[in-house]
Amino acid sequence: MTQRVFGITGWKNSGKTSLTVRLIEELTGRGHRVSTVKHAHHAFDIDHEGTDSHRHRTAGATEVAVVSGKRWALMHELRDEDEPDLANVLARLTPCDLVLIEGYKTRKHPKLEARRREAKSHDALSDKDPTIVAIASDYPVEDAAIPVFDLDDTVAVADFIERHVGLAQ
């Protein structure tokens, strides 16, 4: 079975993360198993200097797994490799009901564009991207050819995502 995916995209400070977090809470509250992929445009580190696993990575390990009775994490150091494409990242995830993808503006999966008044100076992504199938905005959007939701109406957005990916009952 193909992994169900749905993206939340938008310009910086458009409300992507807040909406994604609320959708995770709503969809898991409905009994769905949800995983996420978050794209970062900057260097990030979930491991910090002084930890044993950080020492393993800086010594040259390509992958370091950290495992406890509560959680586990696998860090893959790219070294001179290119960033993996989204399909490769999705293939590493444990099967679930839905993967919410935050970011990945230019990838070709179905997604919703988050818009906030503060970030309104940017062009509308949905005007140029046919994979954007809905908009969630904190201001009125006129003449949209796709569904428009209030950015804070998490229930309506979750209902739409369930229908769109085939999770609705």
N, CA and C atoms as a LAMMPS dump frame, in Angstrom:
ITEM: TIMESTEP
0
ITEM: NUMBER OF ATOMS
507
ITEM: BOX BOUNDS ff ff ff
-5.0000000000000000e+02 5.0000000000000000e+02
-5.0000000000000000e+02 5.0000000000000000e+02
-5.0000000000000000e+02 5.0000000000000000e+02
ITEM: ATOMS id mol type element x y z
1 1 1 N 0.84 -1.186 0
2 1 2 C 0 0 0
3 1 3 C 0.88 1.243 0
4 2 1 N 0.509 2.211 -0.796
5 2 2 C 1.248 3.464 -0.865
6 2 3 C 0.961 4.296 0.382
7 3 1 N 2.005 4.917 0.895
8 3 2 C 1.861 5.777 2.07
9 3 3 C 0.989 6.983 1.728
10 4 1 N -0.012 7.276 2.559
11 4 2 C -0.824 8.482 2.367
12 4 3 C -0.026 9.679 2.868
13 5 1 N 0.094 10.696 2.03
14 5 2 C 0.838 11.892 2.422
15 5 3 C 0.005 13.128 2.109
16 6 1 N 0.19 14.15 2.923
17 6 2 C -0.452 15.438 2.682
18 6 3 C 0.463 16.495 3.257
19 7 1 N 0.675 17.556 2.494
20 7 2 C 1.628 18.573 2.901
21 7 3 C 0.982 19.852 3.403
22 8 1 N 1.713 20.524 4.266
23 8 2 C 1.379 21.872 4.726
24 8 3 C 2.545 22.737 4.284
25 9 1 N 2.274 23.683 3.399
26 9 2 C 3.339 24.517 2.87
27 9 3 C 2.971 25.984 3.02
28 10 1 N 3.9 26.838 2.737
29 10 2 C 3.659 28.269 2.826
30 10 3 C 4.974 28.991 3.041
31 11 1 N 4.908 30.303 2.975
32 11 2 C 6.096 31.111 3.198
33 11 3 C 6.447 31.133 4.679
34 12 1 N 7.634 31.584 5.004
35 12 2 C 8.078 31.711 6.396
36 12 3 C 7.059 32.549 7.176
37 13 1 N 6.768 32.115 8.378
38 13 2 C 5.826 32.775 9.294
39 13 3 C 4.38 32.756 8.8
40 14 1 N 4.041 31.775 7.971
41 14 2 C 2.667 31.681 7.47
42 14 3 C 1.764 30.837 8.366
43 15 1 N 2.322 30.214 9.385
44 15 2 C 1.52 29.403 10.291
45 15 3 C 1.593 27.912 10.044
46 16 1 N 2.565 27.478 9.246
47 16 2 C 2.692 26.057 8.894
48 16 3 C 2.834 25.171 10.131
49 17 1 N 3.769 25.498 10.996
50 17 2 C 4.044 24.631 12.139
51 17 3 C 2.875 24.598 13.113
52 18 1 N 2.303 25.745 13.414
53 18 2 C 1.158 25.773 14.336
54 18 3 C 0.005 24.941 13.784
55 19 1 N -0.286 25.093 12.492
56 19 2 C -1.353 24.31 11.877
57 19 3 C -1.007 22.824 11.894
58 20 1 N 0.211 22.488 11.557
59 20 2 C 0.619 21.079 11.541
60 20 3 C 0.464 20.455 12.924
61 21 1 N 0.893 21.141 13.959
62 21 2 C 0.781 20.617 15.331
63 21 3 C -0.693 20.404 15.697
64 22 1 N -1.544 21.377 15.369
65 22 2 C -2.969 21.224 15.677
66 22 3 C -3.582 20.069 14.882
67 23 1 N -3.155 19.902 13.627
68 23 2 C -3.668 18.789 12.817
69 23 3 C -3.219 17.444 13.378
70 24 1 N -1.994 17.354 13.839
71 24 2 C -1.522 16.105 14.455
72 24 3 C -2.399 15.763 15.655
73 25 1 N -2.64 16.756 16.515
74 25 2 C -3.484 16.53 17.698
75 25 3 C -4.897 16.105 17.296
76 26 1 N -5.471 16.787 16.313
77 26 2 C -6.831 16.479 15.872
78 26 3 C -6.913 15.094 15.24
79 27 1 N -6.006 14.8 14.327
80 27 2 C -6.065 13.525 13.604
81 27 3 C -5.722 12.334 14.492
82 28 1 N -4.749 12.487 15.392
83 28 2 C -4.464 11.387 16.322
84 28 3 C -5.614 11.223 17.309
85 29 1 N -6.266 12.328 17.662
86 29 2 C -7.446 12.252 18.527
87 29 3 C -8.593 11.503 17.868
88 30 1 N -8.607 11.452 16.557
89 30 2 C -9.617 10.699 15.805
90 30 3 C -9.201 9.242 15.618
91 31 1 N -8.055 8.869 16.182
92 31 2 C -7.611 7.482 16.119
93 31 3 C -6.642 7.15 15.003
94 32 1 N -6.182 8.147 14.256
95 32 2 C -5.241 7.893 13.165
96 32 3 C -3.814 7.882 13.685
97 33 1 N -2.995 7.015 13.096
98 33 2 C -1.55 7.03 13.364
99 33 3 C -0.927 7.994 12.362
100 34 1 N -0.32 9.065 12.885
101 34 2 C 0.219 10.131 12.054
102 34 3 C 1.723 10.245 12.28
103 35 1 N 2.471 10.334 11.207
104 35 2 C 3.898 10.642 11.267
105 35 3 C 4.109 11.964 10.544
106 36 1 N 5.259 12.567 10.74
107 36 2 C 5.538 13.843 10.074
108 36 3 C 6.938 13.843 9.484
109 37 1 N 7.094 14.661 8.462
110 37 2 C 8.402 14.989 7.9
111 37 3 C 8.462 16.499 7.858
112 38 1 N 9.486 17.068 8.443
113 38 2 C 9.681 18.521 8.484
114 38 3 C 10.933 18.85 7.694
115 39 1 N 10.784 19.691 6.669
116 39 2 C 11.946 20.099 5.897
117 39 3 C 12.544 21.352 6.51
118 40 1 N 13.851 21.351 6.698
119 40 2 C 14.56 22.509 7.24
120 40 3 C 15.491 23.055 6.168
121 41 1 N 15.512 24.365 6.019
122 41 2 C 16.381 24.987 5.019
123 41 3 C 17.729 25.374 5.605
124 42 1 N 17.987 24.973 6.805
125 42 2 C 19.206 25.38 7.494
126 42 3 C 19.822 24.163 8.175
127 43 1 N 21.037 24.306 8.584
128 43 2 C 21.674 23.235 9.345
129 43 3 C 20.931 23.11 10.672
130 44 1 N 20.73 21.904 11.12
131 44 2 C 20.087 21.7 12.407
132 44 3 C 20.804 20.546 13.09
133 45 1 N 20.62 20.45 14.371
134 45 2 C 21.242 19.361 15.12
135 45 3 C 20.308 18.94 16.231
136 46 1 N 19.974 17.655 16.273
137 46 2 C 19.17 17.147 17.373
138 46 3 C 20.076 16.537 18.441
139 47 1 N 21.336 16.572 18.182
140 47 2 C 22.338 15.987 19.061
141 47 3 C 23.307 17.103 19.437
142 48 1 N 23.789 17.103 20.65
143 48 2 C 24.58 18.243 21.097
144 48 3 C 25.963 17.834 21.6
145 49 1 N 26.88 18.768 21.46
146 49 2 C 28.254 18.558 21.884
147 49 3 C 28.305 18.056 23.319
148 50 1 N 29.125 17.075 23.539
149 50 2 C 29.29 16.509 24.865
150 50 3 C 28.554 15.197 25.063
151 51 1 N 27.538 14.913 24.233
152 51 2 C 26.845 13.634 24.371
153 51 3 C 27.656 12.539 23.684
154 52 1 N 27.453 11.314 24.131
155 52 2 C 28.171 10.193 23.531
156 52 3 C 27.852 10.056 22.044
157 53 1 N 26.574 10.207 21.684
158 53 2 C 26.199 10.045 20.281
159 53 3 C 26.81 11.149 19.417
160 54 1 N 26.923 12.35 19.929
161 54 2 C 27.581 13.435 19.193
162 54 3 C 29.044 13.083 18.967
163 55 1 N 29.66 12.523 19.96
164 55 2 C 31.063 12.109 19.824
165 55 3 C 31.195 11.035 18.75
166 56 1 N 30.221 10.107 18.683
167 56 2 C 30.253 9.064 17.648
168 56 3 C 30.19 9.706 16.258
169 57 1 N 29.275 10.656 16.07
170 57 2 C 29.122 11.311 14.766
171 57 3 C 30.366 12.101 14.384
172 58 1 N 30.878 12.876 15.315
173 58 2 C 32.044 13.699 14.976
174 58 3 C 33.289 12.85 14.772
175 59 1 N 33.274 11.636 15.302
176 59 2 C 34.394 10.724 15.06
177 59 3 C 34.327 10.117 13.661
178 60 1 N 33.157 10.246 12.993
179 60 2 C 33.064 9.775 11.614
180 60 3 C 31.951 8.797 11.318
181 61 1 N 31.149 8.397 12.318
182 61 2 C 30.065 7.449 12.049
183 61 3 C 29.065 8.075 11.08
184 62 1 N 28.607 7.302 10.119
185 62 2 C 27.625 7.78 9.161
186 62 3 C 26.235 7.771 9.777
187 63 1 N 25.893 6.698 10.494
188 63 2 C 24.609 6.636 11.189
189 63 3 C 24.842 6.312 12.654
190 64 1 N 24.059 6.977 13.498
191 64 2 C 24.113 6.729 14.935
192 64 3 C 22.677 6.559 15.414
193 65 1 N 22.388 5.428 16.021
194 65 2 C 21.074 5.197 16.618
195 65 3 C 21.198 5.402 18.12
196 66 1 N 20.282 6.161 18.679
197 66 2 C 20.204 6.358 20.119
198 66 3 C 18.896 5.713 20.558
199 67 1 N 18.973 4.783 21.495
200 67 2 C 17.817 3.975 21.858
201 67 3 C 17.641 3.968 23.368
202 68 1 N 16.396 4.158 23.806
203 68 2 C 16.075 4.03 25.23
204 68 3 C 14.73 3.324 25.348
205 69 1 N 14.283 3.144 26.567
206 69 2 C 12.986 2.52 26.798
207 69 3 C 11.816 3.414 26.422
208 70 1 N 12.052 4.689 26.138
209 70 2 C 10.984 5.639 25.812
210 70 3 C 10.928 6.024 24.334
211 71 1 N 12.082 6.048 23.636
212 71 2 C 12.116 6.461 22.231
213 71 3 C 13.441 6.042 21.618
214 72 1 N 13.479 6.131 20.296
215 72 2 C 14.761 5.924 19.63
216 72 3 C 14.849 6.92 18.474
217 73 1 N 16.066 7.238 18.108
218 73 2 C 16.309 8.161 17.003
219 73 3 C 17.468 7.632 16.182
220 74 1 N 17.386 7.84 14.886
221 74 2 C 18.462 7.472 13.985
222 74 3 C 18.936 8.737 13.302
223 75 1 N 20.176 9.076 13.494
224 75 2 C 20.761 10.245 12.835
225 75 3 C 21.648 9.753 11.711
226 76 1 N 21.495 10.347 10.561
227 76 2 C 22.312 10.007 9.404
228 76 3 C 23.088 11.257 9.016
229 77 1 N 24.366 11.177 9.096
230 77 2 C 25.243 12.299 8.727
231 77 3 C 25.484 12.237 7.228
232 78 1 N 25.142 13.271 6.496
233 78 2 C 25.253 13.239 5.038
234 78 3 C 26.693 13.306 4.534
235 79 1 N 27.567 13.896 5.335
236 79 2 C 28.95 14.073 4.882
237 79 3 C 28.958 14.741 3.511
238 80 1 N 29.401 14.056 2.466
239 80 2 C 29.447 14.657 1.126
240 80 3 C 28.273 14.239 0.244
241 81 1 N 27.259 13.594 0.834
242 81 2 C 26.091 13.161 0.07
243 81 3 C 25.113 14.323 -0.112
244 82 1 N 24.278 14.213 -1.149
245 82 2 C 23.203 15.176 -1.347
246 82 3 C 22.084 14.909 -0.355
247 83 1 N 21.27 15.924 -0.128
248 83 2 C 20.072 15.751 0.7
249 83 3 C 19.205 14.667 0.063
250 84 1 N 18.668 13.728 0.85
251 84 2 C 17.833 12.683 0.259
252 84 3 C 16.533 13.279 -0.264
253 85 1 N 15.997 12.671 -1.326
254 85 2 C 14.719 13.171 -1.814
255 85 3 C 13.606 12.68 -0.898
256 86 1 N 12.467 13.315 -1.014
257 86 2 C 11.352 13.032 -0.12
258 86 3 C 10.932 11.567 -0.184
259 87 1 N 10.938 10.962 -1.353
260 87 2 C 10.542 9.554 -1.484
261 87 3 C 11.434 8.65 -0.641
262 88 1 N 12.726 8.926 -0.607
263 88 2 C 13.634 8.118 0.205
264 88 3 C 13.372 8.297 1.691
265 89 1 N 13.043 9.509 2.102
266 89 2 C 12.722 9.755 3.509
267 89 3 C 11.43 9.022 3.87
268 90 1 N 10.419 9.136 3.035
269 90 2 C 9.154 8.456 3.301
270 90 3 C 9.323 6.948 3.38
271 91 1 N 10.2 6.399 2.564
272 91 2 C 10.435 4.951 2.56
273 91 3 C 11.03 4.463 3.872
274 92 1 N 11.685 5.336 4.629
275 92 2 C 12.287 4.952 5.91
276 92 3 C 11.304 4.968 7.074
277 93 1 N 10.136 5.582 6.862
278 93 2 C 9.158 5.687 7.947
279 93 3 C 8.39 4.386 8.128
280 94 1 N 8.019 4.117 9.36
281 94 2 C 7.154 2.995 9.67
282 94 3 C 5.775 3.279 9.074
283 95 1 N 5.129 2.276 8.49
284 95 2 C 3.797 2.513 7.932
285 95 3 C 2.85 3.119 8.976
286 96 1 N 2.019 4.041 8.508
287 96 2 C 1.057 4.707 9.378
288 96 3 C -0.148 5.083 8.529
289 97 1 N -1.128 5.737 9.132
290 97 2 C -2.316 6.14 8.386
291 97 3 C -2.053 7.345 7.488
292 98 1 N -1.206 8.271 7.966
293 98 2 C -0.982 9.508 7.239
294 98 3 C 0.354 10.105 7.633
295 99 1 N 1.079 10.602 6.64
296 99 2 C 2.291 11.385 6.9
297 99 3 C 1.979 12.823 6.526
298 100 1 N 2.088 13.718 7.508
299 100 2 C 1.967 15.151 7.236
300 100 3 C 3.36 15.678 6.94
301 101 1 N 3.489 16.377 5.841
302 101 2 C 4.781 16.888 5.399
303 101 3 C 4.757 18.406 5.525
304 102 1 N 5.635 18.933 6.365
305 102 2 C 5.71 20.388 6.522
306 102 3 C 6.879 20.916 5.701
307 103 1 N 6.582 21.875 4.85
308 103 2 C 7.61 22.436 3.985
309 103 3 C 7.578 21.771 2.626
310 104 1 N 8.736 21.53 2.065
311 104 2 C 8.847 20.907 0.735
312 104 3 C 7.921 21.604 -0.264
313 105 1 N 8.06 22.912 -0.361
314 105 2 C 7.218 23.747 -1.219
315 105 3 C 7.116 23.258 -2.66
316 106 1 N 8.223 22.775 -3.215
317 106 2 C 8.244 22.479 -4.651
318 106 3 C 7.997 21.01 -4.984
319 107 1 N 7.787 20.166 -4.002
320 107 2 C 7.551 18.748 -4.283
321 107 3 C 6.121 18.536 -4.752
322 108 1 N 5.891 17.422 -5.408
323 108 2 C 4.631 17.198 -6.118
324 108 3 C 3.656 16.285 -5.38
325 109 1 N 3.478 16.476 -4.091
326 109 2 C 2.451 15.768 -3.338
327 109 3 C 1.308 16.758 -3.05
328 110 1 N 0.112 16.265 -2.74
329 110 2 C -0.99 17.191 -2.442
330 110 3 C -0.679 17.977 -1.17
331 111 1 N -1.011 19.263 -1.2
332 111 2 C -0.705 20.087 -0.042
333 111 3 C -1.671 21.249 0.095
334 112 1 N -1.649 21.808 1.278
335 112 2 C -2.436 22.974 1.63
336 112 3 C -1.479 24.137 1.827
337 113 1 N -1.859 25.293 1.335
338 113 2 C -1.034 26.485 1.52
339 113 3 C -1.531 27.26 2.734
340 114 1 N -0.661 27.442 3.729
341 114 2 C -0.978 28.261 4.897
342 114 3 C -0.624 29.713 4.581
343 115 1 N -1.515 30.611 4.966
344 115 2 C -1.285 32.041 4.734
345 115 3 C -1.616 32.832 5.995
346 116 1 N -0.742 33.759 6.315
347 116 2 C -0.986 34.7 7.404
348 116 3 C -0.836 36.113 6.891
349 117 1 N -1.616 36.983 7.452
350 117 2 C -1.59 38.393 7.063
351 117 3 C -0.169 38.948 7.113
352 118 1 N 0.603 38.57 8.146
353 118 2 C 1.969 39.093 8.312
354 118 3 C 2.898 38.684 7.168
355 119 1 N 2.604 37.573 6.518
356 119 2 C 3.459 37.087 5.429
357 119 3 C 2.816 37.358 4.065
358 120 1 N 1.832 38.246 4.022
359 120 2 C 1.041 38.476 2.806
360 120 3 C 1.838 39.106 1.661
361 121 1 N 2.994 39.634 1.94
362 121 2 C 3.777 40.288 0.89
363 121 3 C 4.295 39.307 -0.162
364 122 1 N 4.274 38.027 0.152
365 122 2 C 4.737 37.011 -0.805
366 122 3 C 3.644 36.663 -1.806
367 123 1 N 4.06 36.151 -2.958
368 123 2 C 3.11 35.68 -3.956
369 123 3 C 2.369 34.461 -3.428
370 124 1 N 1.139 34.289 -3.88
371 124 2 C 0.366 33.103 -3.524
372 124 3 C 0.987 31.892 -4.214
373 125 1 N 1.337 30.883 -3.448
374 125 2 C 1.935 29.668 -4.018
375 125 3 C 0.93 28.913 -4.88
376 126 1 N -0.332 28.926 -4.476
377 126 2 C -1.355 28.155 -5.187
378 126 3 C -1.591 28.647 -6.612
379 127 1 N -1.206 29.883 -6.899
380 127 2 C -1.373 30.401 -8.259
381 127 3 C -0.492 29.672 -9.271
382 128 1 N 0.612 29.101 -8.795
383 128 2 C 1.576 28.472 -9.713
384 128 3 C 1.783 26.98 -9.457
385 129 1 N 1.121 26.43 -8.437
386 129 2 C 1.36 25.036 -8.063
387 129 3 C 0.049 24.26 -8.037
388 130 1 N -0.2 23.421 -9.048
389 130 2 C -1.448 22.662 -9.088
390 130 3 C -1.557 21.574 -8.015
391 131 1 N -0.463 21.275 -7.316
392 131 2 C -0.548 20.274 -6.248
393 131 3 C -1.071 20.885 -4.944
394 132 1 N -1.225 22.205 -4.903
395 132 2 C -1.868 22.842 -3.753
396 132 3 C -3.369 22.729 -3.973
397 133 1 N -4.032 21.972 -3.093
398 133 2 C -5.443 21.635 -3.279
399 133 3 C -6.363 22.393 -2.329
400 134 1 N -5.793 23.201 -1.426
401 134 2 C -6.598 23.992 -0.498
402 134 3 C -5.723 25.094 0.094
403 135 1 N -6.392 26.063 0.705
404 135 2 C -5.725 27.189 1.357
405 135 3 C -6.31 27.324 2.758
406 136 1 N -5.457 27.621 3.729
407 136 2 C -5.91 27.984 5.076
408 136 3 C -5.306 29.347 5.364
409 137 1 N -6.171 30.325 5.644
410 137 2 C -5.716 31.703 5.743
411 137 3 C -6.353 32.413 6.93
412 138 1 N -5.657 33.403 7.476
413 138 2 C -6.23 34.211 8.547
414 138 3 C -6.818 35.518 8.001
415 139 1 N -6.959 35.623 6.68
416 139 2 C -7.602 36.775 6.049
417 139 3 C -8.431 36.267 4.869
418 140 1 N -9.411 37.022 4.425
419 140 2 C -10.247 36.57 3.304
420 140 3 C -9.433 36.368 2.025
421 141 1 N -9.695 35.277 1.336
422 141 2 C -9.052 34.983 0.055
423 141 3 C -10.145 35.025 -1.005
424 142 1 N -10.031 35.957 -1.899
425 142 2 C -11.043 36.146 -2.947
426 142 3 C -10.665 35.36 -4.2
427 143 1 N -11.662 34.893 -4.897
428 143 2 C -11.502 34.28 -6.224
429 143 3 C -10.598 33.049 -6.237
430 144 1 N -10.549 32.295 -5.154
431 144 2 C -9.748 31.06 -5.15
432 144 3 C -10.528 29.965 -5.872
433 145 1 N -9.826 29.201 -6.684
434 145 2 C -10.444 28.098 -7.417
435 145 3 C -10.403 26.795 -6.616
436 146 1 N -9.846 26.847 -5.41
437 146 2 C -9.724 25.683 -4.535
438 146 3 C -10.358 26.033 -3.189
439 147 1 N -10.68 25.038 -2.358
440 147 2 C -11.29 25.34 -1.056
441 147 3 C -10.401 26.235 -0.195
442 148 1 N -11.047 27.137 0.553
443 148 2 C -10.355 28.038 1.469
444 148 3 C -10.933 27.832 2.86
445 149 1 N -10.045 27.654 3.847
446 149 2 C -10.438 27.457 5.23
447 149 3 C -9.852 28.565 6.083
448 150 1 N -10.494 28.822 7.21
449 150 2 C -9.9 29.701 8.201
450 150 3 C -8.685 28.982 8.774
451 151 1 N -7.579 29.686 8.919
452 151 2 C -6.338 29.087 9.406
453 151 3 C -6.517 28.432 10.77
454 152 1 N -7.458 28.916 11.564
455 152 2 C -7.683 28.367 12.898
456 152 3 C -8.762 27.294 12.95
457 153 1 N -9.396 26.967 11.812
458 153 2 C -10.45 25.956 11.798
459 153 3 C -9.842 24.573 11.555
460 154 1 N -9.168 24.091 12.575
461 154 2 C -8.442 22.823 12.489
462 154 3 C -9.362 21.66 12.142
463 155 1 N -10.561 21.643 12.706
464 155 2 C -11.499 20.543 12.455
465 155 3 C -11.861 20.475 10.982
466 156 1 N -12.192 21.616 10.374
467 156 2 C -12.559 21.626 8.952
468 156 3 C -11.381 21.226 8.071
469 157 1 N -10.183 21.687 8.411
470 157 2 C -8.998 21.316 7.63
471 157 3 C -8.737 19.811 7.766
472 158 1 N -8.854 19.285 8.977
473 158 2 C -8.648 17.849 9.193
474 158 3 C -9.689 17.033 8.428
475 159 1 N -10.95 17.484 8.443
476 159 2 C -11.998 16.797 7.669
477 159 3 C -11.623 16.757 6.187
478 160 1 N -11.161 17.893 5.658
479 160 2 C -10.773 17.975 4.25
480 160 3 C -9.627 17.006 3.953
481 161 1 N -8.607 16.984 4.8
482 161 2 C -7.451 16.101 4.581
483 161 3 C -7.902 14.642 4.615
484 162 1 N -8.729 14.27 5.589
485 162 2 C -9.218 12.897 5.655
486 162 3 C -9.912 12.505 4.352
487 163 1 N -10.781 13.375 3.852
488 163 2 C -11.486 13.077 2.587
489 163 3 C -10.496 12.995 1.427
490 164 1 N -9.566 13.933 1.389
491 164 2 C -8.646 14.006 0.251
492 164 3 C -7.741 12.769 0.15
493 165 1 N -7.281 12.269 1.283
494 165 2 C -6.357 11.115 1.248
495 165 3 C -7.074 9.774 1.404
496 166 1 N -8.389 9.801 1.577
497 166 2 C -9.145 8.557 1.683
498 166 3 C -9.197 7.97 3.075
499 167 1 N -9.107 8.796 4.099
500 167 2 C -9.227 8.321 5.48
501 167 3 C -10.617 8.526 6.057
502 168 1 N -11.448 9.32 5.388
503 168 2 C -12.788 9.62 5.906
504 168 3 C -13.623 8.353 5.953
505 169 1 N -14.433 8.258 6.987
506 169 2 C -15.232 7.038 7.167
507 169 3 C -16.645 7.224 6.691
